């Protein structure tokens, strides 16, 4: 009897807390450094949510460890809706296949709230590159297997796995060169130390602005409105394919449903604002939104897709 009373009172307390959500400062943690594209947008969203809710919404950067540091920190946070994680495909669909041991389970430990945005990837080459189309690059790579090199952020990063998907679809082989961070990667591509990268326009911005990098193709099935002069892979003589990353907000599993619903509605409202959409477009980012269930379905589908690819590539990180 006492146990039933305790459970009932706990449920009442959780319900009351959810109805008054947010009851205190809300924190959004992300495993990326300040100044990155997702960080910039997260801070814009946090400012808007602060205005709407009348409670502070802060952003905490915990970069490093392939996102594991940030994910583990939020996993241990109270499940009351006030601690969120901005996570990407690496955190939610790649790490559990690539790492031998992982201190969190993306399905068991977290509750999807809302998909925030998709980052469109471009095939990018040095400005001095002789390749003027994907067809040129593919033709050369087929005639010279392994001679071209491409850069990414690591052996199990989205930027590598997306390139591997492209190479498989095109029937080519290039040599992988991993880099520690965006600065190193963009510098290497700008200097033609690697012949091609697959990344967002935001990440490659320093090289693009300086005229040392060139966008060869965009990873969408139709041309991107923000980059109308950049052809799709298929238009440029390559395979018909999409190339993009995504990020979304989650809370620790067991957080009140009412809090999840309110966060979802508020973030979708922010993303519907044209000023926010314009900021996203400049960085090659597209607002996503949708329901928690739709976000959960995306995670499940991406988990299956990356699982097969990682197994094929025999990636295993200790």
Beta strands, then each sheet from edge to edge (+ up, - down):
strand 1: 26-30
strand 2: 57-61
strand 3: 83-88
strand 4: 110-126
strand 5: 149-152
strand 6: 175-178
strand 7: 196-200
strand 8: 213-218
strand 9: 244-252
strand 10: 285-289
sheet 1: 2+ 1+ 3+ 9- 4+ 7- 5- 6-
sheet 2: 2+ 1+ 3+ 9- 4+ 8-
sheet 3: 2+ 1+ 3+ 9- 4+ 10-
end
